[in-house]
Amino acid sequence: MSRGEHAEAGSETVVSSPRKWMSVPEAGRVYYGLSRNGSYDAAARGEIPTVRVGRLLKVPVHLMEKKFDQAGAARPGRASAA
């Protein structure tokens, strides 16, 4: 699989992204399944980390992945779904 492609793994979609930044609506859709407005609301609450670049809000992909890695590590007693 080349960089940036999507692969189906069971019922989950695995995304390998070489990108360093995403838009707020894209991050909300990919990581949380949110609509555009829901994504901006989550960013305002701090649930989606953002960086302002001029007039734009951008989401650093490494911070989103780190957030999910930490969330998974915070639940050591949970069995993973197979």
PDB file of N, CA, C and O in Angstrom, chain B, residues numbered from 101:
ATOM      1  N   MET B 101       0.849  -1.171   0.000  1.00  0.00           N
ATOM      2  CA  MET B 101       0.000   0.000   0.000  1.00  0.00           C
ATOM      3  C   MET B 101       0.895   1.234   0.000  1.00  0.00           C
ATOM      4  O   MET B 101       1.830   1.312   0.797  1.00  0.00           O
ATOM      5  N   SER B 102       0.632   2.183  -0.864  1.00  0.00           N
ATOM      6  CA  SER B 102       1.442   3.390  -0.905  1.00  0.00           C
ATOM      7  C   SER B 102       0.975   4.368   0.159  1.00  0.00           C
ATOM      8  O   SER B 102      -0.094   4.204   0.747  1.00  0.00           O
ATOM      9  N   ARG B 103       1.781   5.373   0.395  1.00  0.00           N
ATOM     10  CA  ARG B 103       1.475   6.341   1.445  1.00  0.00           C
ATOM     11  C   ARG B 103       0.194   7.091   1.134  1.00  0.00           C
ATOM     12  O   ARG B 103      -0.057   7.471  -0.010  1.00  0.00           O
ATOM     13  N   GLY B 104      -0.624   7.303   2.179  1.00  0.00           N
ATOM     14  CA  GLY B 104      -1.842   8.073   2.035  1.00  0.00           C
ATOM     15  C   GLY B 104      -3.042   7.267   1.586  1.00  0.00           C
ATOM     16  O   GLY B 104      -4.120   7.832   1.403  1.00  0.00           O
ATOM     17  N   GLU B 105      -2.890   5.957   1.400  1.00  0.00           N
ATOM     18  CA  GLU B 105      -4.006   5.129   0.977  1.00  0.00           C
ATOM     19  C   GLU B 105      -4.798   4.655   2.177  1.00  0.00           C
ATOM     20  O   GLU B 105      -4.307   4.666   3.306  1.00  0.00           O
ATOM     21  N   HIS B 106      -6.038   4.234   1.922  1.00  0.00           N
ATOM     22  CA  HIS B 106      -6.901   3.681   2.948  1.00  0.00           C
ATOM     23  C   HIS B 106      -6.974   2.180   2.737  1.00  0.00           C
ATOM     24  O   HIS B 106      -7.028   1.711   1.601  1.00  0.00           O
ATOM     25  N   ALA B 107      -6.975   1.433   3.820  1.00  0.00           N
ATOM     26  CA  ALA B 107      -7.089  -0.023   3.730  1.00  0.00           C
ATOM     27  C   ALA B 107      -8.209  -0.481   4.646  1.00  0.00           C
ATOM     28  O   ALA B 107      -8.345   0.014   5.765  1.00  0.00           O
ATOM     29  N   GLU B 108      -8.998  -1.410   4.180  1.00  0.00           N
ATOM     30  CA  GLU B 108     -10.071  -1.960   4.997  1.00  0.00           C
ATOM     31  C   GLU B 108      -9.499  -3.066   5.867  1.00  0.00           C
ATOM     32  O   GLU B 108      -8.838  -3.975   5.363  1.00  0.00           O
ATOM     33  N   ALA B 109      -9.747  -2.997   7.169  1.00  0.00           N
ATOM     34  CA  ALA B 109      -9.323  -4.031   8.110  1.00  0.00           C
ATOM     35  C   ALA B 109     -10.565  -4.477   8.859  1.00  0.00           C
ATOM     36  O   ALA B 109     -10.919  -3.879   9.875  1.00  0.00           O
ATOM     37  N   GLY B 110     -11.219  -5.494   8.387  1.00  0.00           N
ATOM     38  CA  GLY B 110     -12.491  -5.912   8.992  1.00  0.00           C
ATOM     39  C   GLY B 110     -13.533  -4.851   8.716  1.00  0.00           C
ATOM     40  O   GLY B 110     -13.749  -4.478   7.563  1.00  0.00           O
ATOM     41  N   SER B 111     -14.179  -4.363   9.751  1.00  0.00           N
ATOM     42  CA  SER B 111     -15.174  -3.312   9.567  1.00  0.00           C
ATOM     43  C   SER B 111     -14.581  -1.932   9.822  1.00  0.00           C
ATOM     44  O   SER B 111     -15.272  -0.925   9.663  1.00  0.00           O
ATOM     45  N   GLU B 112     -13.312  -1.870  10.214  1.00  0.00           N
ATOM     46  CA  GLU B 112     -12.663  -0.595  10.479  1.00  0.00           C
ATOM     47  C   GLU B 112     -11.872  -0.135   9.264  1.00  0.00           C
ATOM     48  O   GLU B 112     -11.377  -0.956   8.492  1.00  0.00           O
ATOM     49  N   THR B 113     -11.755   1.176   9.095  1.00  0.00           N
ATOM     50  CA  THR B 113     -10.925   1.731   8.049  1.00  0.00           C
ATOM     51  C   THR B 113      -9.638   2.215   8.689  1.00  0.00           C
ATOM     52  O   THR B 113      -9.667   3.010   9.629  1.00  0.00           O
ATOM     53  N   VAL B 114      -8.523   1.745   8.190  1.00  0.00           N
ATOM     54  CA  VAL B 114      -7.219   2.156   8.695  1.00  0.00           C
ATOM     55  C   VAL B 114      -6.685   3.212   7.737  1.00  0.00           C
ATOM     56  O   VAL B 114      -6.624   2.990   6.527  1.00  0.00           O
ATOM     57  N   VAL B 115      -6.300   4.354   8.279  1.00  0.00           N
ATOM     58  CA  VAL B 115      -5.804   5.443   7.454  1.00  0.00           C
ATOM     59  C   VAL B 115      -4.321   5.627   7.738  1.00  0.00           C
ATOM     60  O   VAL B 115      -3.919   5.852   8.880  1.00  0.00           O
ATOM     61  N   SER B 116      -3.517   5.528   6.690  1.00  0.00           N
ATOM     62  CA  SER B 116      -2.104   5.855   6.856  1.00  0.00           C
ATOM     63  C   SER B 116      -1.896   7.192   6.160  1.00  0.00           C
ATOM     64  O   SER B 116      -2.016   7.293   4.939  1.00  0.00           O
ATOM     65  N   SER B 117      -1.587   8.202   6.934  1.00  0.00           N
ATOM     66  CA  SER B 117      -1.507   9.543   6.388  1.00  0.00           C
ATOM     67  C   SER B 117      -0.114  10.119   6.570  1.00  0.00           C
ATOM     68  O   SER B 117       0.366  10.237   7.697  1.00  0.00           O
ATOM     69  N   PRO B 118       0.542  10.480   5.467  1.00  0.00           N
ATOM     70  CA  PRO B 118       1.847  11.114   5.579  1.00  0.00           C
ATOM     71  C   PRO B 118       1.711  12.598   5.908  1.00  0.00           C
ATOM     72  O   PRO B 118       2.708  13.278   6.150  1.00  0.00           O
ATOM     73  N   ARG B 119       0.481  13.097   5.915  1.00  0.00           N
ATOM     74  CA  ARG B 119       0.248  14.521   6.138  1.00  0.00           C
ATOM     75  C   ARG B 119       0.525  14.904   7.576  1.00  0.00           C
ATOM     76  O   ARG B 119       0.347  14.100   8.492  1.00  0.00           O
ATOM     77  N   LYS B 120       0.958  16.125   7.764  1.00  0.00           N
ATOM     78  CA  LYS B 120       1.231  16.633   9.099  1.00  0.00           C
ATOM     79  C   LYS B 120       0.071  17.453   9.642  1.00  0.00           C
ATOM     80  O   LYS B 120      -0.040  17.638  10.854  1.00  0.00           O
ATOM     81  N   TRP B 121      -0.786  17.943   8.769  1.00  0.00           N
ATOM     82  CA  TRP B 121      -1.890  18.812   9.168  1.00  0.00           C
ATOM     83  C   TRP B 121      -3.188  18.350   8.529  1.00  0.00           C
ATOM     84  O   TRP B 121      -3.183  17.771   7.443  1.00  0.00           O
ATOM     85  N   MET B 122      -4.303  18.609   9.212  1.00  0.00           N
ATOM     86  CA  MET B 122      -5.646  18.350   8.674  1.00  0.00           C
ATOM     87  C   MET B 122      -6.494  19.577   8.960  1.00  0.00           C
ATOM     88  O   MET B 122      -6.173  20.385   9.832  1.00  0.00           O
ATOM     89  N   SER B 123      -7.576  19.702   8.217  1.00  0.00           N
ATOM     90  CA  SER B 123      -8.538  20.739   8.543  1.00  0.00           C
ATOM     91  C   SER B 123      -9.352  20.265   9.748  1.00  0.00           C
ATOM     92  O   SER B 123      -9.390  19.070  10.042  1.00  0.00           O
ATOM     93  N   VAL B 124      -9.996  21.188  10.435  1.00  0.00           N
ATOM     94  CA  VAL B 124     -10.823  20.827  11.595  1.00  0.00           C
ATOM     95  C   VAL B 124     -11.971  19.905  11.183  1.00  0.00           C
ATOM     96  O   VAL B 124     -12.181  18.884  11.838  1.00  0.00           O
ATOM     97  N   PRO B 125     -12.726  20.224  10.118  1.00  0.00           N
ATOM     98  CA  PRO B 125     -13.808  19.302   9.737  1.00  0.00           C
ATOM     99  C   PRO B 125     -13.308  17.907   9.354  1.00  0.00           C
ATOM    100  O   PRO B 125     -13.965  16.911   9.655  1.00  0.00           O
ATOM    101  N   GLU B 126     -12.159  17.832   8.697  1.00  0.00           N
ATOM    102  CA  GLU B 126     -11.617  16.532   8.309  1.00  0.00           C
ATOM    103  C   GLU B 126     -11.203  15.725   9.539  1.00  0.00           C
ATOM    104  O   GLU B 126     -11.492  14.532   9.627  1.00  0.00           O
ATOM    105  N   ALA B 127     -10.526  16.375  10.490  1.00  0.00           N
ATOM    106  CA  ALA B 127     -10.116  15.678  11.716  1.00  0.00           C
ATOM    107  C   ALA B 127     -11.333  15.198  12.501  1.00  0.00           C
ATOM    108  O   ALA B 127     -11.339  14.076  13.007  1.00  0.00           O
ATOM    109  N   GLY B 128     -12.346  16.023  12.605  1.00  0.00           N
ATOM    110  CA  GLY B 128     -13.564  15.625  13.320  1.00  0.00           C
ATOM    111  C   GLY B 128     -14.248  14.445  12.660  1.00  0.00           C
ATOM    112  O   GLY B 128     -14.749  13.552  13.342  1.00  0.00           O
ATOM    113  N   ARG B 129     -14.271  14.437  11.334  1.00  0.00           N
ATOM    114  CA  ARG B 129     -14.909  13.342  10.594  1.00  0.00           C
ATOM    115  C   ARG B 129     -14.105  12.050  10.725  1.00  0.00           C
ATOM    116  O   ARG B 129     -14.670  10.988  10.985  1.00  0.00           O
ATOM    117  N   VAL B 130     -12.778  12.142  10.545  1.00  0.00           N
ATOM    118  CA  VAL B 130     -11.928  10.954  10.550  1.00  0.00           C
ATOM    119  C   VAL B 130     -11.819  10.337  11.944  1.00  0.00           C
ATOM    120  O   VAL B 130     -11.949   9.122  12.093  1.00  0.00           O
ATOM    121  N   TYR B 131     -11.584  11.155  12.957  1.00  0.00           N
ATOM    122  CA  TYR B 131     -11.317  10.626  14.293  1.00  0.00           C
ATOM    123  C   TYR B 131     -12.565  10.441  15.154  1.00  0.00           C
ATOM    124  O   TYR B 131     -12.587   9.573  16.027  1.00  0.00           O
ATOM    125  N   TYR B 132     -13.611  11.249  14.918  1.00  0.00           N
ATOM    126  CA  TYR B 132     -14.790  11.190  15.781  1.00  0.00           C
ATOM    127  C   TYR B 132     -16.098  10.933  15.037  1.00  0.00           C
ATOM    128  O   TYR B 132     -17.116  10.658  15.672  1.00  0.00           O
ATOM    129  N   GLY B 133     -16.094  11.015  13.723  1.00  0.00           N
ATOM    130  CA  GLY B 133     -17.335  10.849  12.969  1.00  0.00           C
ATOM    131  C   GLY B 133     -18.266  12.043  13.099  1.00  0.00           C
ATOM    132  O   GLY B 133     -19.487  11.890  13.054  1.00  0.00           O
ATOM    133  N   LEU B 134     -17.696  13.228  13.259  1.00  0.00           N
ATOM    134  CA  LEU B 134     -18.487  14.442  13.479  1.00  0.00           C
ATOM    135  C   LEU B 134     -18.776  15.188  12.181  1.00  0.00           C
ATOM    136  O   LEU B 134     -18.073  15.033  11.182  1.00  0.00           O
ATOM    137  N   SER B 135     -19.820  15.993  12.223  1.00  0.00           N
ATOM    138  CA  SER B 135     -20.133  16.900  11.118  1.00  0.00           C
ATOM    139  C   SER B 135     -19.182  18.096  11.178  1.00  0.00           C
ATOM    140  O   SER B 135     -18.370  18.208  12.095  1.00  0.00           O
ATOM    141  N   ARG B 136     -19.292  18.975  10.201  1.00  0.00           N
ATOM    142  CA  ARG B 136     -18.446  20.170  10.153  1.00  0.00           C
ATOM    143  C   ARG B 136     -18.642  21.011  11.412  1.00  0.00           C
ATOM    144  O   ARG B 136     -17.670  21.366  12.078  1.00  0.00           O
ATOM    145  N   ASN B 137     -19.894  21.331  11.739  1.00  0.00           N
ATOM    146  CA  ASN B 137     -20.160  22.167  12.911  1.00  0.00           C
ATOM    147  C   ASN B 137     -19.764  21.452  14.202  1.00  0.00           C
ATOM    148  O   ASN B 137     -19.224  22.073  15.118  1.00  0.00           O
ATOM    149  N   GLY B 138     -20.027  20.168  14.274  1.00  0.00           N
ATOM    150  CA  GLY B 138     -19.633  19.391  15.443  1.00  0.00           C
ATOM    151  C   GLY B 138     -18.129  19.390  15.637  1.00  0.00           C
ATOM    152  O   GLY B 138     -17.638  19.418  16.765  1.00  0.00           O
ATOM    153  N   SER B 139     -17.396  19.357  14.524  1.00  0.00           N
ATOM    154  CA  SER B 139     -15.933  19.385  14.580  1.00  0.00           C
ATOM    155  C   SER B 139     -15.434  20.707  15.154  1.00  0.00           C
ATOM    156  O   SER B 139     -14.547  20.718  16.008  1.00  0.00           O
ATOM    157  N   TYR B 140     -15.997  21.819  14.691  1.00  0.00           N
ATOM    158  CA  TYR B 140     -15.580  23.116  15.213  1.00  0.00           C
ATOM    159  C   TYR B 140     -15.984  23.280  16.676  1.00  0.00           C
ATOM    160  O   TYR B 140     -15.260  23.908  17.449  1.00  0.00           O
ATOM    161  N   ASP B 141     -17.127  22.725  17.063  1.00  0.00           N
ATOM    162  CA  ASP B 141     -17.537  22.755  18.473  1.00  0.00           C
ATOM    163  C   ASP B 141     -16.554  21.969  19.330  1.00  0.00           C
ATOM    164  O   ASP B 141     -16.169  22.422  20.408  1.00  0.00           O
ATOM    165  N   ALA B 142     -16.146  20.792  18.859  1.00  0.00           N
ATOM    166  CA  ALA B 142     -15.175  19.972  19.597  1.00  0.00           C
ATOM    167  C   ALA B 142     -13.832  20.692  19.702  1.00  0.00           C
ATOM    168  O   ALA B 142     -13.167  20.614  20.734  1.00  0.00           O
ATOM    169  N   ALA B 143     -13.432  21.388  18.646  1.00  0.00           N
ATOM    170  CA  ALA B 143     -12.182  22.153  18.679  1.00  0.00           C
ATOM    171  C   ALA B 143     -12.288  23.294  19.696  1.00  0.00           C
ATOM    172  O   ALA B 143     -11.325  23.574  20.410  1.00  0.00           O
ATOM    173  N   ALA B 144     -13.435  23.947  19.766  1.00  0.00           N
ATOM    174  CA  ALA B 144     -13.632  25.040  20.726  1.00  0.00           C
ATOM    175  C   ALA B 144     -13.572  24.519  22.166  1.00  0.00           C
ATOM    176  O   ALA B 144     -13.120  25.230  23.064  1.00  0.00           O
ATOM    177  N   ARG B 145     -14.028  23.278  22.386  1.00  0.00           N
ATOM    178  CA  ARG B 145     -13.976  22.665  23.718  1.00  0.00           C
ATOM    179  C   ARG B 145     -12.591  22.114  24.046  1.00  0.00           C
ATOM    180  O   ARG B 145     -12.336  21.737  25.190  1.00  0.00           O
ATOM    181  N   GLY B 146     -11.693  22.062  23.064  1.00  0.00           N
ATOM    182  CA  GLY B 146     -10.355  21.539  23.282  1.00  0.00           C
ATOM    183  C   GLY B 146     -10.230  20.047  23.029  1.00  0.00           C
ATOM    184  O   GLY B 146      -9.173  19.468  23.283  1.00  0.00           O
ATOM    185  N   GLU B 147     -11.283  19.414  22.536  1.00  0.00           N
ATOM    186  CA  GLU B 147     -11.246  17.979  22.260  1.00  0.00           C
ATOM    187  C   GLU B 147     -10.471  17.663  20.984  1.00  0.00           C
ATOM    188  O   GLU B 147      -9.969  16.552  20.814  1.00  0.00           O
ATOM    189  N   ILE B 148     -10.379  18.634  20.100  1.00  0.00           N
ATOM    190  CA  ILE B 148      -9.553  18.526  18.897  1.00  0.00           C
ATOM    191  C   ILE B 148      -8.495  19.614  19.016  1.00  0.00           C
ATOM    192  O   ILE B 148      -8.826  20.799  19.027  1.00  0.00           O
ATOM    193  N   PRO B 149      -7.214  19.222  19.107  1.00  0.00           N
ATOM    194  CA  PRO B 149      -6.152  20.230  19.249  1.00  0.00           C
ATOM    195  C   PRO B 149      -5.982  21.017  17.950  1.00  0.00           C
ATOM    196  O   PRO B 149      -5.961  20.439  16.864  1.00  0.00           O
ATOM    197  N   THR B 150      -5.863  22.327  18.069  1.00  0.00           N
ATOM    198  CA  THR B 150      -5.739  23.168  16.876  1.00  0.00           C
ATOM    199  C   THR B 150      -4.586  24.155  17.023  1.00  0.00           C
ATOM    200  O   THR B 150      -4.152  24.493  18.124  1.00  0.00           O
ATOM    201  N   VAL B 151      -4.112  24.601  15.865  1.00  0.00           N
ATOM    202  CA  VAL B 151      -3.101  25.650  15.772  1.00  0.00           C
ATOM    203  C   VAL B 151      -3.622  26.646  14.752  1.00  0.00           C
ATOM    204  O   VAL B 151      -4.049  26.264  13.662  1.00  0.00           O
ATOM    205  N   ARG B 152      -3.587  27.928  15.107  1.00  0.00           N
ATOM    206  CA  ARG B 152      -4.043  28.957  14.168  1.00  0.00           C
ATOM    207  C   ARG B 152      -2.897  29.310  13.235  1.00  0.00           C
ATOM    208  O   ARG B 152      -1.802  29.656  13.678  1.00  0.00           O
ATOM    209  N   VAL B 153      -3.164  29.220  11.934  1.00  0.00           N
ATOM    210  CA  VAL B 153      -2.198  29.585  10.900  1.00  0.00           C
ATOM    211  C   VAL B 153      -2.858  30.688  10.081  1.00  0.00           C
ATOM    212  O   VAL B 153      -3.656  30.421   9.183  1.00  0.00           O
ATOM    213  N   GLY B 154      -2.512  31.929  10.406  1.00  0.00           N
ATOM    214  CA  GLY B 154      -3.208  33.055   9.778  1.00  0.00           C
ATOM    215  C   GLY B 154      -4.660  33.050  10.218  1.00  0.00           C
ATOM    216  O   GLY B 154      -4.953  33.116  11.411  1.00  0.00           O
ATOM    217  N   ARG B 155      -5.573  32.970   9.255  1.00  0.00           N
ATOM    218  CA  ARG B 155      -7.006  32.903   9.560  1.00  0.00           C
ATOM    219  C   ARG B 155      -7.497  31.485   9.755  1.00  0.00           C
ATOM    220  O   ARG B 155      -8.624  31.278  10.203  1.00  0.00           O
ATOM    221  N   LEU B 156      -6.673  30.508   9.426  1.00  0.00           N
ATOM    222  CA  LEU B 156      -7.106  29.109   9.434  1.00  0.00           C
ATOM    223  C   LEU B 156      -6.809  28.414  10.756  1.00  0.00           C
ATOM    224  O   LEU B 156      -5.824  28.721  11.426  1.00  0.00           O
ATOM    225  N   LEU B 157      -7.669  27.479  11.116  1.00  0.00           N
ATOM    226  CA  LEU B 157      -7.391  26.571  12.218  1.00  0.00           C
ATOM    227  C   LEU B 157      -6.960  25.252  11.603  1.00  0.00           C
ATOM    228  O   LEU B 157      -7.676  24.687  10.776  1.00  0.00           O
ATOM    229  N   LYS B 158      -5.811  24.765  11.994  1.00  0.00           N
ATOM    230  CA  LYS B 158      -5.299  23.493  11.489  1.00  0.00           C
ATOM    231  C   LYS B 158      -5.113  22.531  12.648  1.00  0.00           C
ATOM    232  O   LYS B 158      -4.867  22.946  13.781  1.00  0.00           O
ATOM    233  N   VAL B 159      -5.232  21.250  12.359  1.00  0.00           N
ATOM    234  CA  VAL B 159      -5.075  20.205  13.362  1.00  0.00           C
ATOM    235  C   VAL B 159      -3.778  19.448  13.070  1.00  0.00           C
ATOM    236  O   VAL B 159      -3.646  18.840  12.007  1.00  0.00           O
ATOM    237  N   PRO B 160      -2.820  19.479  14.003  1.00  0.00           N
ATOM    238  CA  PRO B 160      -1.601  18.694  13.822  1.00  0.00           C
ATOM    239  C   PRO B 160      -1.930  17.204  13.988  1.00  0.00           C
ATOM    240  O   PRO B 160      -2.410  16.789  15.043  1.00  0.00           O
ATOM    241  N   VAL B 161      -1.679  16.420  12.970  1.00  0.00           N
ATOM    242  CA  VAL B 161      -2.018  14.994  12.977  1.00  0.00           C
ATOM    243  C   VAL B 161      -1.308  14.279  14.121  1.00  0.00           C
ATOM    244  O   VAL B 161      -1.903  13.416  14.767  1.00  0.00           O
ATOM    245  N   HIS B 162      -0.044  14.622  14.383  1.00  0.00           N
ATOM    246  CA  HIS B 162       0.691  13.932  15.452  1.00  0.00           C
ATOM    247  C   HIS B 162       0.057  14.150  16.818  1.00  0.00           C
ATOM    248  O   HIS B 162       0.130  13.267  17.671  1.00  0.00           O
ATOM    249  N   LEU B 163      -0.571  15.318  17.050  1.00  0.00           N
ATOM    250  CA  LEU B 163      -1.243  15.546  18.330  1.00  0.00           C
ATOM    251  C   LEU B 163      -2.528  14.734  18.446  1.00  0.00           C
ATOM    252  O   LEU B 163      -2.860  14.260  19.532  1.00  0.00           O
ATOM    253  N   MET B 164      -3.256  14.568  17.342  1.00  0.00           N
ATOM    254  CA  MET B 164      -4.461  13.736  17.380  1.00  0.00           C
ATOM    255  C   MET B 164      -4.087  12.285  17.649  1.00  0.00           C
ATOM    256  O   MET B 164      -4.735  11.611  18.449  1.00  0.00           O
ATOM    257  N   GLU B 165      -3.048  11.807  16.985  1.00  0.00           N
ATOM    258  CA  GLU B 165      -2.635  10.423  17.194  1.00  0.00           C
ATOM    259  C   GLU B 165      -2.103  10.212  18.610  1.00  0.00           C
ATOM    260  O   GLU B 165      -2.342   9.167  19.214  1.00  0.00           O
ATOM    261  N   LYS B 166      -1.388  11.196  19.135  1.00  0.00           N
ATOM    262  CA  LYS B 166      -0.890  11.114  20.503  1.00  0.00           C
ATOM    263  C   LYS B 166      -2.061  11.082  21.492  1.00  0.00           C
ATOM    264  O   LYS B 166      -2.030  10.341  22.474  1.00  0.00           O
ATOM    265  N   LYS B 167      -3.079  11.882  21.228  1.00  0.00           N
ATOM    266  CA  LYS B 167      -4.271  11.924  22.090  1.00  0.00           C
ATOM    267  C   LYS B 167      -4.938  10.552  22.141  1.00  0.00           C
ATOM    268  O   LYS B 167      -5.343  10.102  23.213  1.00  0.00           O
ATOM    269  N   PHE B 168      -5.056   9.888  21.005  1.00  0.00           N
ATOM    270  CA  PHE B 168      -5.686   8.566  20.964  1.00  0.00           C
ATOM    271  C   PHE B 168      -4.781   7.502  21.568  1.00  0.00           C
ATOM    272  O   PHE B 168      -5.275   6.561  22.189  1.00  0.00           O
ATOM    273  N   ASP B 169      -3.476   7.627  21.401  1.00  0.00           N
ATOM    274  CA  ASP B 169      -2.546   6.688  22.035  1.00  0.00           C
ATOM    275  C   ASP B 169      -2.646   6.789  23.553  1.00  0.00           C
ATOM    276  O   ASP B 169      -2.658   5.769  24.242  1.00  0.00           O
ATOM    277  N   GLN B 170      -2.717   8.012  24.079  1.00  0.00           N
ATOM    278  CA  GLN B 170      -2.831   8.220  25.524  1.00  0.00           C
ATOM    279  C   GLN B 170      -4.168   7.700  26.041  1.00  0.00           C
ATOM    280  O   GLN B 170      -4.226   7.127  27.130  1.00  0.00           O
ATOM    281  N   ALA B 171      -5.230   7.890  25.284  1.00  0.00           N
ATOM    282  CA  ALA B 171      -6.548   7.420  25.697  1.00  0.00           C
ATOM    283  C   ALA B 171      -6.567   5.895  25.783  1.00  0.00           C
ATOM    284  O   ALA B 171      -7.178   5.334  26.692  1.00  0.00           O
ATOM    285  N   GLY B 172      -5.908   5.229  24.850  1.00  0.00           N
ATOM    286  CA  GLY B 172      -5.832   3.774  24.865  1.00  0.00           C
ATOM    287  C   GLY B 172      -4.985   3.269  26.022  1.00  0.00           C
ATOM    288  O   GLY B 172      -5.291   2.234  26.614  1.00  0.00           O
ATOM    289  N   ALA B 173      -3.923   3.996  26.345  1.00  0.00           N
ATOM    290  CA  ALA B 173      -3.042   3.596  27.433  1.00  0.00           C
ATOM    291  C   ALA B 173      -3.689   3.845  28.787  1.00  0.00           C
ATOM    292  O   ALA B 173      -3.312   3.215  29.775  1.00  0.00           O
ATOM    293  N   ALA B 174      -4.658   4.755  28.849  1.00  0.00           N
ATOM    294  CA  ALA B 174      -5.318   5.079  30.111  1.00  0.00           C
ATOM    295  C   ALA B 174      -6.294   4.007  30.540  1.00  0.00           C
ATOM    296  O   ALA B 174      -6.811   4.067  31.656  1.00  0.00           O
ATOM    297  N   ARG B 175      -6.565   3.022  29.691  1.00  0.00           N
ATOM    298  CA  ARG B 175      -7.520   1.960  29.996  1.00  0.00           C
ATOM    299  C   ARG B 175      -6.843   0.601  29.928  1.00  0.00           C
ATOM    300  O   ARG B 175      -7.179  -0.210  29.065  1.00  0.00           O
ATOM    301  N   PRO B 176      -5.896   0.338  30.818  1.00  0.00           N
ATOM    302  CA  PRO B 176      -5.162  -0.931  30.724  1.00  0.00           C
ATOM    303  C   PRO B 176      -6.003  -2.170  31.026  1.00  0.00           C
ATOM    304  O   PRO B 176      -5.651  -3.265  30.588  1.00  0.00           O
ATOM    305  N   GLY B 177      -7.096  -2.027  31.759  1.00  0.00           N
ATOM    306  CA  GLY B 177      -7.911  -3.179  32.131  1.00  0.00           C
ATOM    307  C   GLY B 177      -8.901  -3.613  31.071  1.00  0.00           C
ATOM    308  O   GLY B 177      -9.523  -4.667  31.207  1.00  0.00           O
ATOM    309  N   ARG B 178      -9.062  -2.831  30.023  1.00  0.00           N
ATOM    310  CA  ARG B 178     -10.037  -3.156  28.986  1.00  0.00           C
ATOM    311  C   ARG B 178      -9.444  -4.106  27.970  1.00  0.00           C
ATOM    312  O   ARG B 178      -8.302  -3.946  27.540  1.00  0.00           O
ATOM    313  N   ALA B 179     -10.222  -5.084  27.597  1.00  0.00           N
ATOM    314  CA  ALA B 179      -9.798  -6.020  26.561  1.00  0.00           C
ATOM    315  C   ALA B 179     -10.053  -5.390  25.200  1.00  0.00           C
ATOM    316  O   ALA B 179     -11.080  -4.738  25.007  1.00  0.00           O
ATOM    317  N   SER B 180      -9.155  -5.570  24.273  1.00  0.00           N
ATOM    318  CA  SER B 180      -9.345  -5.014  22.941  1.00  0.00           C
ATOM    319  C   SER B 180     -10.311  -5.884  22.149  1.00  0.00           C
ATOM    320  O   SER B 180     -10.329  -7.106  22.297  1.00  0.00           O
ATOM    321  N   ALA B 181     -11.101  -5.247  21.317  1.00  0.00           N
ATOM    322  CA  ALA B 181     -12.060  -5.965  20.475  1.00  0.00           C
ATOM    323  C   ALA B 181     -11.317  -6.636  19.340  1.00  0.00           C
ATOM    324  O   ALA B 181     -10.469  -6.018  18.696  1.00  0.00           O
ATOM    325  N   ALA B 182     -11.622  -7.871  19.095  1.00  0.00           N
ATOM    326  CA  ALA B 182     -10.931  -8.591  18.014  1.00  0.00           C
ATOM    327  C   ALA B 182     -11.837  -8.843  16.868  1.00  0.00           C
ATOM    328  O   ALA B 182     -11.423  -9.437  15.872  1.00  0.00           O
TER     329      ALA B 182
END
